[in-house]
Amino acid sequence: MDRTWKYYCKQIGASYIQQKIDLPITSKASFIENFWKGYTDKTKVVFISHITSSTGLIFPVKEICEEAKKRGLITIVDGAHVPGHIDLDLSTLQADFFVGACHKWMMTPKGSSFLFTRKEFQNQLDPLVVSWGYESATPSGSQYFDYHQFNGTRDFSAYLTIPKSIEFMQRNNWATVSAKCKQNVLNAAPEFYKVLGTQPLAPLTNEFYGQMCSAEVYTTKPEQLQKHLFKQYKIEIPVMRLREKSFLRFSFQAFNTMEELAYLMESLERIKKETDLIQY
């Protein structure tokens, strides 16, 4: 998304300002205060991730959207990790644009996502692919629907799995399943941070943590660390660069076990002792 924003801002001469957020986050209030330090009277649009990939943290997006409305700003929310992970009510969130992926926590095939656009902005949105909905021969009455519903020859199979995914989650009481996963994350987090010799990125509560937990990892070789975890220990886990820092993140879904998390901790301990991939 950073690259996309930079690309389009360059095309039109706008400025993309990335506001620095202090880590660790101490409270919702501190995050919100940090966030709005980037605001000026030239600000027109606010873009924020609901849950970031690198930190795995849940941000106070509802409060940000409410304040943005008061300031007359357009709000765009990247909610890729939200559907099936944490509660989402678009009718109360007040985001003008929201994108959510179903292939992450709803377990549908890759490429199954959705775009929500508030009605007053729908006709301002052009598709990346101009196709049959443009000057449609059979208009639906909604330009937004026509422009985005059918983009030529593509495979719709992934989208068609979403109703079955919702049915599966309802049948298996997924709210309870997810709550147990979240508690397992909170239970494992102290040991995770201890092993890596770092501090939690935010208070260890459901306010900031869902089914993911990320920690700063002291390494100058994050790509090599990720490959080593996979090749040597058969652990597939993201190790991501974020500016000058690196973060290692684990996720916990219904099919994961606490034994797997214990194996991760043991593997990280061995890597610390046997290689130079983690400094501590």
C-alpha positions as CSV (number, residue, x, y, z in Angstrom):
1,M,0.0,0.0,0.0
2,D,2.9,2.4,0.7
3,R,4.1,1.8,-2.8
4,T,0.6,2.4,-4.3
5,W,0.2,5.6,-2.4
6,K,3.6,6.9,-3.5
7,Y,2.9,6.0,-7.1
8,Y,-0.5,7.8,-7.3
9,C,0.7,10.8,-5.2
10,K,3.6,11.2,-7.7
11,Q,1.1,11.2,-10.6
12,I,-1.0,14.1,-9.2
13,G,1.6,16.0,-7.1
14,A,0.2,15.1,-3.7
15,S,2.2,14.3,-0.6
16,Y,2.0,10.9,1.2
17,I,2.9,11.5,4.8
18,Q,3.7,8.4,6.9
19,Q,3.1,9.4,10.5
20,K,5.5,7.7,13.0
21,I,3.9,5.7,15.7
22,D,5.9,5.1,18.9
23,L,6.5,1.5,19.8
24,P,5.6,0.0,22.2
25,I,2.1,1.4,22.2
26,T,1.1,2.1,25.7
27,S,-2.6,2.7,25.2
28,K,-5.3,3.5,22.6
29,A,-5.1,7.2,23.6
30,S,-1.3,7.3,23.0
31,F,-1.7,5.7,19.6
32,I,-4.5,8.2,18.6
33,E,-2.4,11.1,19.9
34,N,0.6,9.9,17.9
35,F,-1.5,9.4,14.8
36,W,-3.0,12.8,14.6
37,K,0.4,14.5,15.0
38,G,0.7,14.0,11.3
39,Y,-2.4,16.0,10.5
40,T,-2.2,19.5,8.9
41,D,-4.7,21.8,7.3
42,K,-3.6,20.3,3.9
43,T,-4.6,16.8,4.9
44,K,-7.4,15.4,2.7
45,V,-7.3,11.6,3.2
46,V,-6.5,9.3,6.1
47,F,-5.3,5.8,5.3
48,I,-4.8,3.2,8.1
49,S,-4.5,-0.5,8.4
50,H,-7.0,-2.1,10.8
51,I,-4.4,-4.8,11.7
52,T,-0.9,-4.4,10.4
53,S,1.0,-7.3,8.8
54,S,4.3,-6.5,10.5
55,T,3.2,-5.8,14.0
56,G,0.0,-8.0,14.1
57,L,-1.6,-5.3,16.2
58,I,-5.2,-4.2,16.2
59,F,-5.4,-0.4,15.8
60,P,-8.3,1.8,17.1
61,V,-9.7,2.4,13.6
62,K,-13.2,3.2,14.8
63,E,-11.9,6.1,16.9
64,I,-9.7,7.3,14.0
65,C,-12.6,7.3,11.6
66,E,-14.8,9.2,14.0
67,E,-12.3,11.9,14.5
68,A,-11.6,12.0,10.7
69,K,-15.3,12.7,10.1
70,K,-15.2,15.6,12.5
71,R,-12.2,17.0,10.5
72,G,-13.9,16.5,7.1
73,L,-11.4,13.9,5.9
74,I,-11.9,10.8,3.7
75,T,-11.0,7.6,5.4
76,I,-9.6,4.5,3.7
77,V,-9.0,1.4,5.8
78,D,-6.9,-1.7,4.8
79,G,-8.8,-4.4,6.7
80,A,-7.1,-7.4,5.0
81,H,-6.7,-9.3,8.3
82,V,-10.1,-8.4,9.8
83,P,-12.9,-10.7,8.3
84,G,-13.3,-13.8,10.4
85,H,-10.6,-12.5,12.8
86,I,-12.2,-9.7,14.8
87,D,-15.7,-8.2,14.9
88,L,-16.4,-6.0,12.0
89,D,-19.6,-3.8,11.6
90,L,-19.2,-1.5,8.6
91,S,-22.4,0.3,9.5
92,T,-20.8,1.7,12.7
93,L,-17.2,1.9,11.7
94,Q,-17.8,5.0,9.5
95,A,-14.9,4.2,7.1
96,D,-15.5,5.7,3.6
97,F,-13.6,2.8,1.9
98,F,-12.8,-0.6,3.5
99,V,-11.1,-3.5,1.9
100,G,-11.2,-7.0,3.6
101,A,-9.6,-10.3,2.5
102,C,-11.6,-13.5,3.1
103,H,-8.7,-15.8,2.3
104,K,-6.8,-15.1,5.5
105,W,-9.0,-15.8,8.5
106,M,-12.1,-17.0,6.8
107,M,-10.0,-19.7,5.1
108,T,-11.4,-19.2,1.5
109,P,-9.1,-19.4,-1.5
110,K,-6.6,-16.6,-2.3
111,G,-8.0,-13.7,-4.2
112,S,-11.4,-13.7,-2.5
113,S,-11.8,-10.2,-1.0
114,F,-14.4,-7.4,-0.8
115,L,-14.5,-3.7,-1.3
116,F,-16.9,-1.5,0.6
117,T,-17.4,2.1,-0.5
118,R,-19.8,4.6,1.1
119,K,-22.5,5.6,-1.3
120,E,-21.5,9.2,-1.7
121,F,-18.1,8.1,-3.0
122,Q,-19.1,5.2,-5.2
123,N,-19.3,7.1,-8.5
124,Q,-15.8,8.6,-7.9
125,L,-14.2,5.2,-8.0
126,D,-12.9,3.9,-11.3
127,P,-11.9,0.3,-11.8
128,L,-8.2,-0.6,-12.6
129,V,-9.6,-2.7,-15.5
130,V,-12.1,-1.0,-17.8
131,S,-14.5,-3.7,-19.0
132,W,-18.1,-4.6,-19.9
133,G,-19.6,-2.5,-17.1
134,Y,-18.4,0.8,-18.7
135,E,-21.3,2.2,-20.6
136,S,-23.0,-1.1,-20.0
137,A,-25.5,-2.4,-22.5
138,T,-27.6,-3.6,-19.5
139,P,-27.1,-1.1,-16.7
140,S,-28.0,-2.1,-13.2
141,G,-28.8,1.4,-12.0
142,S,-25.6,1.5,-10.1
143,Q,-22.4,2.7,-11.9
144,Y,-20.4,1.4,-9.0
145,F,-21.8,-2.1,-9.4
146,D,-21.5,-2.0,-13.2
147,Y,-17.9,-0.8,-13.2
148,H,-16.6,-3.3,-10.6
149,Q,-18.8,-6.4,-10.9
150,F,-17.4,-8.0,-14.1
151,N,-13.9,-7.4,-15.3
152,G,-13.7,-9.6,-18.3
153,T,-12.5,-13.2,-18.3
154,R,-11.6,-14.2,-14.8
155,D,-12.2,-17.1,-12.4
156,F,-15.0,-16.4,-10.0
157,S,-14.6,-19.7,-8.1
158,A,-12.8,-18.1,-5.1
159,Y,-15.7,-15.7,-4.5
160,L,-18.3,-18.4,-4.6
161,T,-16.7,-20.2,-1.6
162,I,-17.4,-17.3,0.8
163,P,-21.1,-18.2,1.6
164,K,-19.9,-21.8,2.4
165,S,-17.1,-20.4,4.6
166,I,-19.7,-18.3,6.5
167,E,-21.9,-21.3,6.9
168,F,-19.0,-23.4,8.1
169,M,-18.0,-20.8,10.7
170,Q,-21.6,-20.5,12.0
171,R,-22.0,-24.2,12.2
172,N,-18.8,-24.6,14.2
173,N,-19.4,-21.7,16.6
174,W,-16.4,-19.8,15.3
175,A,-16.7,-17.0,17.8
176,T,-15.8,-19.5,20.5
177,V,-13.1,-21.1,18.4
178,S,-11.5,-17.7,17.6
179,A,-11.7,-16.6,21.3
180,K,-9.8,-19.7,22.3
181,C,-7.1,-19.0,19.7
182,K,-6.8,-15.4,20.9
183,Q,-6.4,-16.6,24.5
184,N,-3.7,-19.1,23.4
185,V,-1.9,-16.2,21.7
186,L,-2.0,-14.1,24.9
187,N,-0.8,-17.1,27.0
188,A,2.2,-17.8,24.7
189,A,3.2,-14.1,24.1
190,P,5.2,-13.6,27.3
191,E,7.5,-16.6,26.5
192,F,7.7,-15.5,22.9
193,Y,9.0,-12.0,23.9
194,K,11.3,-13.5,26.5
195,V,12.9,-15.9,24.0
196,L,13.6,-13.0,21.6
197,G,14.7,-10.6,24.3
198,T,12.2,-7.9,23.3
199,Q,9.2,-6.2,24.9
200,P,5.6,-6.5,23.9
201,L,4.6,-4.1,21.1
202,A,1.4,-3.1,23.1
203,P,-0.4,-4.1,26.3
204,L,-1.1,-7.9,26.2
205,T,-4.9,-7.6,25.9
206,N,-7.5,-8.4,23.3
207,E,-7.7,-4.7,22.7
208,F,-4.5,-4.9,20.7
209,Y,-4.0,-8.7,20.0
210,G,-6.1,-11.1,18.0
211,Q,-4.8,-14.4,16.6
212,M,-1.4,-13.0,15.8
213,C,1.6,-11.9,17.8
214,S,4.6,-10.1,16.5
215,A,7.9,-9.3,18.1
216,E,10.9,-7.2,17.1
217,V,13.7,-9.6,16.4
218,Y,17.3,-8.4,16.6
219,T,18.8,-9.6,13.3
220,T,20.7,-8.1,10.4
221,K,19.6,-11.0,8.2
222,P,15.8,-11.4,8.4
223,E,15.5,-13.1,5.0
224,Q,18.2,-15.6,6.0
225,L,16.5,-16.2,9.3
226,Q,13.1,-16.9,7.6
227,K,14.8,-19.4,5.2
228,H,16.7,-21.1,8.0
229,L,13.5,-21.6,10.1
230,F,11.8,-23.2,7.1
231,K,14.7,-25.3,5.8
232,Q,16.1,-26.4,9.1
233,Y,12.9,-26.6,11.3
234,K,10.1,-26.8,8.7
235,I,8.5,-23.7,10.3
236,E,6.8,-21.3,7.8
237,I,6.7,-17.9,9.5
238,P,7.1,-14.3,8.3
239,V,10.2,-12.4,9.3
240,M,9.6,-8.8,8.0
241,R,11.6,-5.7,7.6
242,L,9.8,-2.5,8.7
243,R,12.2,0.5,8.1
244,E,15.2,-0.1,10.2
245,K,13.7,-2.9,12.3
246,S,12.7,-6.5,11.7
247,F,9.7,-8.4,13.1
248,L,8.9,-12.1,13.5
249,R,5.2,-12.9,13.7
250,F,3.3,-16.1,14.6
251,S,-0.4,-16.8,13.9
252,F,-2.7,-19.1,15.7
253,Q,-5.7,-20.7,13.9
254,A,-8.1,-23.5,14.9
255,F,-5.8,-26.1,13.4
256,N,-2.7,-25.0,15.4
257,T,-1.6,-26.4,18.7
258,M,0.3,-25.1,21.8
259,E,2.8,-27.9,21.1
260,E,3.6,-26.2,17.8
261,L,4.2,-22.9,19.6
262,A,6.5,-24.6,22.0
263,Y,8.4,-26.1,19.1
264,L,8.8,-22.5,17.7
265,M,10.2,-21.3,21.0
266,E,12.6,-24.2,21.2
267,S,13.8,-23.6,17.6
268,L,14.4,-19.9,18.2
269,E,16.4,-20.8,21.3
270,R,18.6,-23.2,19.2
271,I,19.1,-20.6,16.5
272,K,20.3,-18.1,19.1
273,K,22.8,-20.6,20.4
274,E,24.0,-22.1,17.1
275,T,23.9,-19.3,14.6
276,D,24.5,-15.5,14.3
277,L,21.0,-15.0,12.8
278,I,19.5,-13.6,16.1
279,Q,21.5,-11.2,18.3
280,Y,20.6,-10.8,21.9
